Amino acid sequence: MIGNLRRSALYVPGDSEKMLRRCVTVSADMLLLNLEDGVASSRKDMARDNVAAALKSVDFGAREIVVRINPPDTETGLRDLAGIVPRRPDGICLPKVENALEIRAADSAILELEGSRGLPQGSIRLHAMIESAHGLLHAPDIAAASPRMASLIFGSADYANDVRCRPGEDRLELLLALQMIVTSARSAGIDAIDAPCFEIHNGNLLLREANHARRLGFDGKSALHPDQLAVINRVFDVTPEEIAWAERAIAELDEAESRGKALTTMEGKLLDNPHRAAAQRILSRRNPN
């Protein structure tokens, strides 16, 4: 089910069978099948059953399928894990993570379920949502808490409420959190995914937010509606110009290495190993489609 890009992550309500089946046609790299916020308490059990059934019967193609459960230290969250892990999603998204202990506890719970069901151990990845001041201050430890960790996902609405800020359209008030999430993810070698744009039909605002997030180093951005995906994918995709630069840079560095040199120049600019790493990263993100 899993692809190699996380440019876009679409939230899909678990209590809607219709949307769970319709999401197979969207262009999201990741589908976040949602059992937590956005699902009424009275519909939690139904949402869990819907998602478990979809994981068994729906062909999601090459998309990464991640289920956002309720907090695993609650009865609802534990039932989510018990009902979802046996269906073998690509990942579990943990909401409102505050510290590394929560990641390790979820890892142990999933490991136990994998063992009892005869599933490959460690195959289900973890995605942690940073949604509070406490979670942000512990983001480096959260990101490195388990080999299962795949990404940090910013939950800006809950974060803004927790720190009592009022983000404007430029999101200046969120800049510290955005930079800390990227830095924490990079320090652990995992991905960073930005929060969604909440003005669903404001394409200009979405474009500004996505461009800003990419400049900061994010790998992708969440989406609340399929109409947001085209812009997000375009912003976080590598451009033909970037690919051409990467191919030329690697060729120039390879040629220099054949002459026993670690450095070279291209178009008047110095190239060395950090540029090779950047070029390789660009080429690894080429969209096969």
C-alpha positions as CSV (number, residue, x, y, z in Angstrom):
1,M,0.0,0.0,0.0
2,I,2.8,2.4,0.7
3,G,4.5,4.9,-1.6
4,N,7.8,6.8,-1.1
5,L,6.5,10.4,-0.9
6,R,4.6,12.3,1.8
7,R,3.9,15.5,-0.1
8,S,0.2,15.4,0.8
9,A,-1.8,13.8,3.7
10,L,-5.6,13.9,3.4
11,Y,-7.7,13.5,6.5
12,V,-10.6,11.1,5.8
13,P,-13.4,10.8,8.4
14,G,-13.7,7.2,9.6
15,D,-17.4,7.5,10.3
16,S,-18.2,8.0,6.6
17,E,-18.2,4.8,4.6
18,K,-18.8,6.8,1.4
19,M,-15.7,8.9,1.9
20,L,-13.6,5.9,2.9
21,R,-14.4,4.3,-0.5
22,R,-14.3,7.5,-2.5
23,C,-10.8,8.5,-1.3
24,V,-9.2,5.8,-3.5
25,T,-9.6,8.3,-6.4
26,V,-7.8,11.2,-4.8
27,S,-4.2,12.2,-5.4
28,A,-3.0,12.2,-1.8
29,D,0.3,10.4,-1.1
30,M,-1.0,9.6,2.4
31,L,-4.5,9.0,3.6
32,L,-5.1,9.7,7.3
33,L,-8.2,7.6,8.1
34,N,-9.5,9.5,11.1
35,L,-10.9,8.1,14.3
36,E,-10.1,11.0,16.6
37,D,-11.1,14.7,16.5
38,G,-13.9,15.2,13.9
39,V,-15.6,12.0,14.9
40,A,-18.3,12.4,17.5
41,S,-18.0,10.3,20.7
42,S,-21.2,8.5,19.8
43,R,-19.7,7.4,16.5
44,K,-16.3,6.3,17.6
45,D,-17.1,2.5,17.5
46,M,-18.8,2.8,14.1
47,A,-15.8,4.7,12.7
48,R,-13.4,2.1,14.0
49,D,-15.5,-0.7,12.4
50,N,-15.7,1.3,9.1
51,V,-12.0,1.8,8.9
52,A,-11.2,-1.8,9.8
53,A,-13.6,-3.0,7.1
54,A,-12.1,-0.6,4.6
55,L,-8.5,-1.8,5.3
56,K,-9.7,-5.4,4.6
57,S,-11.7,-4.7,1.5
58,V,-10.6,-1.5,-0.2
59,D,-7.7,-1.4,-2.7
60,F,-6.0,1.9,-1.8
61,G,-3.3,1.4,-4.4
62,A,0.2,2.8,-3.7
63,R,-1.0,5.4,-1.1
64,E,0.3,5.3,2.4
65,I,-2.5,4.3,4.7
66,V,-2.3,5.7,8.2
67,V,-5.0,5.5,10.9
68,R,-5.3,8.4,13.4
69,I,-6.5,6.7,16.5
70,N,-7.7,8.2,19.8
71,P,-5.1,8.7,22.5
72,P,-3.8,5.2,23.3
73,D,-3.9,5.8,27.1
74,T,-7.7,5.9,26.9
75,E,-10.1,3.0,26.6
76,T,-11.2,4.2,23.1
77,G,-7.6,4.4,22.0
78,L,-6.8,0.9,23.2
79,R,-9.9,-0.4,21.3
80,D,-8.7,1.4,18.3
81,L,-5.3,-0.3,18.4
82,A,-6.9,-3.7,19.0
83,G,-9.3,-3.2,16.1
84,I,-6.9,-1.6,13.6
85,V,-3.5,-3.2,14.0
86,P,-4.6,-6.7,12.9
87,R,-5.8,-5.1,9.6
88,R,-2.2,-4.0,8.9
89,P,-2.3,-0.4,8.0
90,D,1.0,1.2,6.9
91,G,1.0,3.4,10.0
92,I,-0.7,4.6,13.2
93,C,-1.0,8.3,13.9
94,L,-0.9,9.2,17.5
95,P,-2.7,12.5,18.4
96,K,-1.5,15.1,20.9
97,V,1.8,13.4,21.8
98,E,3.4,15.0,24.8
99,N,6.6,13.0,25.4
100,A,8.7,10.0,24.2
101,L,7.1,7.7,26.8
102,E,3.8,7.8,24.9
103,I,5.6,6.7,21.7
104,R,7.3,3.8,23.5
105,A,4.1,2.7,25.1
106,A,2.3,2.7,21.7
107,D,5.3,0.8,20.2
108,S,5.0,-1.9,22.9
109,A,1.3,-2.2,22.5
110,I,1.6,-2.6,18.7
111,L,4.4,-5.1,19.2
112,E,2.3,-7.2,21.4
113,L,-0.6,-7.1,19.0
114,E,1.7,-8.0,16.1
115,G,3.1,-11.0,18.1
116,S,-0.3,-12.3,19.1
117,R,-1.6,-12.1,15.5
118,G,1.6,-13.4,13.8
119,L,2.2,-10.2,12.0
120,P,5.7,-9.0,10.9
121,Q,7.1,-7.2,13.9
122,G,7.9,-3.5,13.4
123,S,6.2,-3.2,10.1
124,I,3.6,-0.6,11.3
125,R,5.1,2.9,11.4
126,L,4.2,5.6,13.9
127,H,3.3,9.2,13.1
128,A,3.3,11.6,16.0
129,M,1.2,14.8,16.1
130,I,2.7,17.8,17.8
131,E,-0.2,19.8,19.1
132,S,0.9,21.5,22.4
133,A,3.6,23.5,24.0
134,H,4.7,20.5,26.0
135,G,4.8,18.3,22.9
136,L,6.8,20.9,21.0
137,L,9.4,21.1,23.8
138,H,9.8,17.3,23.7
139,A,9.6,17.0,19.9
140,P,13.3,15.9,19.5
141,D,12.8,13.1,22.0
142,I,9.5,12.1,20.4
143,A,11.0,12.0,16.9
144,A,13.7,9.7,18.1
145,A,11.7,7.6,20.5
146,S,11.2,4.5,18.3
147,P,12.5,2.9,15.1
148,R,8.9,2.9,14.0
149,M,8.8,6.7,13.9
150,A,8.1,7.9,10.3
151,S,7.0,11.5,10.7
152,L,6.1,14.4,13.0
153,I,2.8,16.1,12.0
154,F,1.9,19.6,13.1
155,G,-1.5,20.1,14.7
156,S,-1.7,23.9,14.5
157,A,-5.2,24.4,15.8
158,D,-4.7,22.7,19.1
159,Y,-1.2,24.2,19.4
160,A,-2.5,27.7,18.9
161,N,-5.2,27.1,21.5
162,D,-2.7,25.7,23.9
163,V,-0.2,28.6,23.7
164,R,-3.0,31.2,23.3
165,C,-1.7,32.7,20.1
166,R,-3.8,34.0,17.2
167,P,-2.1,33.1,14.0
168,G,-2.4,35.5,11.1
169,E,-2.3,34.6,7.4
170,D,1.5,34.8,7.4
171,R,1.6,32.3,10.4
172,L,4.4,34.3,12.0
173,E,3.0,33.3,15.4
174,L,3.6,29.6,14.5
175,L,7.1,30.1,13.1
176,L,8.9,28.7,16.2
177,A,6.8,25.6,16.2
178,L,7.2,25.0,12.5
179,Q,11.0,25.3,12.7
180,M,11.3,23.2,15.8
181,I,9.2,20.4,14.2
182,V,11.3,20.4,11.1
183,T,14.6,20.4,13.1
184,S,13.4,17.7,15.4
185,A,12.3,15.5,12.5
186,R,15.6,16.0,10.7
187,S,17.6,15.2,13.8
188,A,15.9,11.8,13.9
189,G,16.0,11.2,10.1
190,I,12.2,11.2,9.7
191,D,9.7,13.4,7.8
192,A,7.9,16.5,8.8
193,I,4.3,17.3,7.7
194,D,2.7,20.7,8.0
195,A,-0.8,21.4,9.4
196,P,-3.7,21.9,7.0
197,C,-4.9,25.2,5.6
198,F,-8.3,25.6,7.4
199,E,-9.7,27.9,4.7
200,I,-10.7,25.1,2.4
201,H,-11.7,27.2,-0.6
202,N,-8.9,29.8,-0.3
203,G,-6.5,28.6,-2.9
204,N,-4.2,31.7,-2.5
205,L,-3.8,31.2,1.2
206,L,-3.1,27.5,0.7
207,L,-0.5,28.2,-1.9
208,R,1.3,30.7,0.5
209,E,1.2,28.3,3.4
210,A,2.5,25.4,1.3
211,N,5.3,27.4,-0.2
212,H,6.3,28.7,3.2
213,A,6.3,25.2,4.7
214,R,8.5,23.9,1.8
215,R,11.0,26.7,2.3
216,L,11.2,25.8,6.0
217,G,12.0,22.2,5.0
218,F,8.7,20.3,5.4
219,D,8.2,17.2,3.3
220,G,4.5,17.8,2.9
221,K,1.3,19.3,4.1
222,S,-2.0,17.9,5.5
223,A,-5.2,18.5,3.6
224,L,-8.8,18.7,4.8
225,H,-10.4,18.5,1.3
226,P,-9.4,16.7,-1.9
227,D,-9.5,20.1,-3.8
228,Q,-6.4,21.1,-1.8
229,L,-4.3,18.2,-3.0
230,A,-3.2,19.5,-6.4
231,V,-1.7,22.7,-5.0
232,I,0.1,20.8,-2.2
233,N,1.5,18.1,-4.5
234,R,2.7,20.7,-7.0
235,V,4.5,22.7,-4.3
236,F,6.2,19.8,-2.6
237,D,7.1,18.0,-5.8
238,V,10.5,18.5,-7.3
239,T,10.6,20.6,-10.4
240,P,12.1,19.7,-13.7
241,E,14.7,22.4,-13.1
242,E,15.6,20.9,-9.8
243,I,15.9,17.4,-11.3
244,A,18.1,18.7,-14.1
245,W,20.4,20.5,-11.6
246,A,20.6,17.4,-9.5
247,E,21.6,15.2,-12.4
248,R,24.2,17.6,-13.6
249,A,25.6,18.1,-10.1
250,I,26.1,14.4,-9.5
251,A,27.7,14.0,-13.0
252,E,30.1,16.8,-12.3
253,L,31.0,15.4,-8.8
254,D,31.5,11.9,-10.2
255,E,33.8,13.3,-12.9
256,A,35.8,15.2,-10.3
257,E,36.0,12.1,-8.1
258,S,37.4,10.1,-11.1
259,R,40.2,12.7,-11.1
260,G,40.8,12.3,-7.4
261,K,39.1,15.5,-6.4
262,A,36.3,16.0,-3.9
263,L,35.4,19.5,-5.1
264,T,34.3,20.9,-8.4
265,T,32.4,23.9,-9.8
266,M,29.3,24.1,-11.9
267,E,27.9,27.3,-13.4
268,G,30.5,29.2,-11.3
269,K,29.4,27.7,-8.0
270,L,31.4,25.3,-5.8
271,L,30.1,21.7,-5.5
272,D,31.0,19.3,-2.7
273,N,29.5,16.4,-0.7
274,P,26.6,18.4,0.8
275,H,25.5,19.3,-2.8
276,R,25.7,15.6,-3.7
277,A,23.5,14.7,-0.8
278,A,21.0,17.4,-1.8
279,A,21.0,16.2,-5.4
280,Q,20.4,12.6,-4.3
281,R,17.5,13.7,-2.1
282,I,16.0,15.6,-5.0
283,L,16.2,12.6,-7.3
284,S,14.8,10.3,-4.7
285,R,11.7,12.5,-4.5
286,R,11.0,12.3,-8.2
287,N,7.3,11.4,-8.7
288,P,7.1,8.2,-10.7
289,N,3.7,9.3,-12.1
